Amino acid sequence: MRKLSLSILLLFLYISGIYAQDLISAADAKKIVMSKNTIFVSVRPADDYARVHIINAVNVPVSTLAKEGEPEGILKSPGELTKILGEKGIDPAKKIVIYGTGSGKSSGRIYWILKYLGYPDVKVLDGHMKAWMGVRGKVTNASASVKAISVTAKVDKSIFADYAYVKSKMGSALLVDVRPPDETATGIIDGAIEFEFSKVLNAEMLKSKDELVSVFNAAGMTKDKEIILYCATSVRAGIVFLALKSILEYPNVKIYEAAYNEWKTK
């Protein structure tokens, strides 16, 4: 019994460790931007990347990872995703630093996708390009040199929820709709609470740990609960996932990947 308890503790510490503080400051990111063991990933649109981006960054627009057709925004299969990432040279053996728009939507989405696919060391650049320019980080408009690799998904099902799982957890898990009020006014999943994703941000920066504790506790989102996040396409859910899972180390947080766009069709 004692050995079993120790094993459970070690597993918990390991899982906590691979998520611990997956936010990196511009100053710290600047120190590693030229490292061969680090890959910077711009998740901004291709035309934005073509104008200017962090030196050595590869471009993976978040829209390229979703299937075409309806419902809108459904994620491609793990095999399709790893093929795209492999073609961009995004190696799970390296540290991945993601940046996007100031809202954190796209960066949070791809952060969750990479964690779902089993990438162990993923960071989000706090403050994105604005913060990078603030520390006079190097930028360019030249595309990064990419060497395609083969990537195998190691899917982490513990952070993923589908329609059937959400249905089975209604009444026990805490469902959280992170869309703004103008969207939730058209309908939400029965029993879900509303928590707009922007509540985790101060302008383009993630709020401090103490501020996050305060806003989540005020919403009833406490560590003892299983929390399932969603929005319309789960793009905006990613930055809230980062705040809960990495910054505050909540043990049981999932994203309903197909989100409200699927739910409303059922």
C-alpha positions in Angstrom: 0.0 0.0 0.0 2.9 2.3 0.9 4.6 1.6 -2.4 1.4 2.3 -4.3 0.9 5.6 -2.6 4.5 6.5 -3.4 4.0 5.6 -7.0 0.9 7.8 -7.2 2.7 10.7 -5.7 5.6 10.3 -8.1 3.2 10.2 -11.0 1.5 13.3 -9.8 4.8 15.2 -9.4 5.8 14.1 -12.9 2.6 15.3 -14.5 2.8 18.6 -12.6 6.4 19.0 -13.6 5.8 18.7 -17.4 3.3 21.6 -17.1 5.0 23.7 -14.5 5.2 27.4 -15.5 4.9 27.1 -19.3 5.1 30.9 -19.7 8.3 32.5 -20.7 9.2 36.2 -20.5 10.6 38.0 -23.5 13.8 38.6 -21.7 14.3 34.9 -21.0 13.2 34.0 -24.5 15.7 36.4 -26.0 18.5 34.4 -24.3 17.6 31.1 -26.1 16.3 32.4 -29.5 19.5 31.3 -31.3 19.8 27.9 -29.4 19.8 24.8 -31.6 17.7 23.2 -28.9 14.9 25.7 -29.1 12.2 26.2 -31.8 10.2 29.4 -31.9 6.7 29.1 -33.5 4.7 32.0 -34.8 1.0 31.1 -34.9 0.1 34.4 -36.5 -1.4 34.4 -40.0 0.9 33.8 -42.9 0.8 37.4 -44.3 1.7 38.7 -40.8 4.6 36.2 -40.6 5.8 37.4 -44.1 5.9 41.0 -42.9 7.9 40.5 -39.7 8.6 37.7 -37.2 11.0 36.6 -34.5 14.3 35.5 -36.0 14.4 31.7 -36.7 10.6 31.3 -36.0 8.6 28.9 -38.1 5.0 29.7 -39.0 2.1 27.5 -38.1 -1.1 29.5 -38.5 -3.7 28.0 -36.2 -6.3 27.8 -39.0 -4.1 25.2 -40.8 -4.7 22.7 -38.0 -8.5 22.5 -38.3 -10.6 20.4 -40.7 -12.5 22.0 -43.5 -16.3 22.0 -43.5 -18.9 22.0 -40.7 -18.9 22.1 -37.7 -16.2 24.8 -38.1 -12.9 24.5 -36.2 -12.8 20.7 -35.6 -9.2 19.7 -35.0 -7.5 17.4 -37.6 -6.5 13.9 -36.5 -3.3 13.4 -34.4 -1.6 11.8 -37.5 -2.5 14.8 -39.7 -1.3 17.2 -37.0 2.1 15.5 -36.5 2.6 15.4 -40.2 2.1 19.2 -40.4 4.3 19.8 -37.4 7.0 17.4 -38.7 7.1 19.2 -42.1 7.8 22.4 -40.1 10.6 20.7 -38.2 8.9 21.1 -34.9 10.7 18.5 -32.9 9.3 17.1 -29.6 12.8 16.7 -28.3 13.4 20.4 -28.3 12.0 23.4 -26.3 9.1 24.9 -28.2 8.3 28.6 -27.7 5.0 29.8 -29.1 3.9 33.4 -29.8 0.8 34.8 -31.5 -1.5 37.8 -31.1 -1.9 39.8 -27.9 -5.2 38.1 -27.1 -3.4 34.8 -26.5 -6.1 32.9 -28.5 -4.0 31.3 -31.1 -1.0 30.7 -28.9 -3.1 29.1 -26.2 -4.8 26.9 -28.8 -1.5 25.5 -30.2 -0.1 25.2 -26.7 -2.9 22.8 -25.8 -2.6 21.0 -29.2 1.1 20.4 -28.6 0.5 19.2 -25.0 -2.3 16.9 -26.3 0.2 15.4 -28.9 2.7 14.7 -26.2 5.3 17.5 -26.6 6.9 17.8 -23.2 8.5 21.2 -23.2 6.3 23.9 -24.6 6.3 27.6 -23.6 4.1 30.6 -24.5 5.9 33.9 -24.9 4.2 36.3 -22.5 3.3 39.5 -24.2 4.0 38.1 -27.7 5.6 40.4 -30.3 4.9 43.6 -28.3 7.0 42.2 -25.4 9.6 40.9 -27.8 10.0 44.3 -29.4 10.2 45.8 -25.9 13.4 43.9 -25.2 14.8 44.6 -28.7 14.6 41.0 -29.7 15.8 40.2 -33.2 13.2 40.1 -36.0 13.3 39.4 -39.7 11.0 38.9 -42.7 13.0 36.0 -44.1 11.4 32.5 -43.7 13.2 30.2 -41.3 15.2 27.3 -42.7 13.2 24.2 -42.0 14.3 20.5 -42.0 11.4 18.2 -42.1 11.3 15.4 -39.5 9.1 12.5 -38.6 6.9 13.1 -35.5 4.9 10.4 -33.7 2.0 11.5 -31.5 2.0 10.5 -27.9 -1.6 11.5 -27.3 -2.5 12.7 -23.8 -6.2 11.8 -23.4 -6.3 13.2 -19.9 -6.6 16.8 -21.2 -9.1 16.0 -24.0 -12.9 15.7 -23.9 -15.3 14.8 -26.7 -19.1 15.0 -26.9 -19.7 11.7 -25.3 -17.4 12.5 -22.4 -19.0 15.9 -21.8 -22.4 14.3 -21.8 -21.3 11.7 -19.2 -19.9 14.4 -16.9 -22.8 16.8 -16.9 -23.7 17.4 -13.3 -20.3 16.2 -11.9 -17.6 18.1 -13.8 -17.6 21.9 -14.0 -18.3 23.0 -17.6 -16.9 26.5 -18.4 -17.8 28.5 -21.4 -15.0 31.0 -22.1 -16.9 33.0 -24.8 -17.8 36.7 -24.3 -21.4 37.6 -23.3 -22.5 38.5 -26.9 -21.8 34.9 -27.9 -23.1 33.1 -24.9 -26.4 35.0 -25.2 -27.2 32.7 -28.1 -26.9 29.7 -25.9 -24.6 27.6 -23.8 -24.3 24.0 -22.7 -26.8 23.3 -20.0 -25.2 23.7 -16.5 -22.1 25.5 -17.8 -20.8 28.6 -16.1 -19.6 31.7 -18.1 -16.0 32.8 -17.7 -14.8 35.0 -20.5 -11.2 34.1 -21.6 -10.0 37.7 -21.4 -10.3 37.6 -17.6 -6.9 35.8 -17.5 -5.2 38.7 -19.3 -3.9 42.1 -18.4 -3.7 43.7 -21.9 -1.3 41.3 -23.8 0.2 39.7 -20.7 -1.1 36.9 -18.6 -2.3 38.0 -15.1 -0.1 37.3 -12.1 -0.5 34.1 -10.2 -2.3 35.9 -7.3 -4.6 37.6 -9.8 -5.4 34.3 -11.4 -6.2 32.7 -8.1 -8.6 35.5 -7.3 -10.5 35.4 -10.6 -10.8 31.7 -10.7 -11.9 31.3 -7.1 -14.5 34.1 -7.6 -15.9 32.0 -10.5 -16.0 28.8 -8.4 -13.2 27.2 -10.4 -11.3 25.5 -7.6 -8.6 22.8 -7.7 -10.9 20.1 -6.3 -13.1 20.1 -9.4 -12.8 18.5 -12.8 -12.9 21.5 -15.2 -13.9 21.2 -18.9 -13.3 24.3 -20.9 -14.9 25.2 -24.3 -15.8 28.1 -26.5 -17.1 28.0 -30.1 -14.1 26.2 -31.6 -11.9 25.8 -28.4 -9.3 28.3 -29.7 -10.0 30.7 -26.8 -10.1 27.9 -24.3 -6.4 27.2 -24.7 -5.1 30.3 -22.9 -7.4 29.5 -19.9 -6.1 26.0 -19.9 -2.6 27.3 -19.7 -3.5 29.5 -16.8 -5.2 26.7 -14.9 -2.9 23.8 -15.7 0.5 25.4 -15.9 0.5 28.5 -13.8 -1.8 27.3 -11.0 -1.2 23.5 -11.5 -4.8 22.4 -11.4 -4.8 18.6 -11.6 -7.8 17.9 -13.7 -8.5 20.3 -16.6 -9.7 19.3 -20.1 -10.8 21.0 -23.2 -13.9 20.0 -25.1 -12.2 20.1 -28.4 -15.1 20.2 -30.8 -16.8 22.7 -28.5 -20.1 24.6 -28.9 -20.0 24.4 -32.7 -20.4 20.7 -32.4 -22.7 20.7 -29.4 -25.4 22.9 -31.0 -25.7 20.4 -33.9 -26.5 17.4 -31.7 
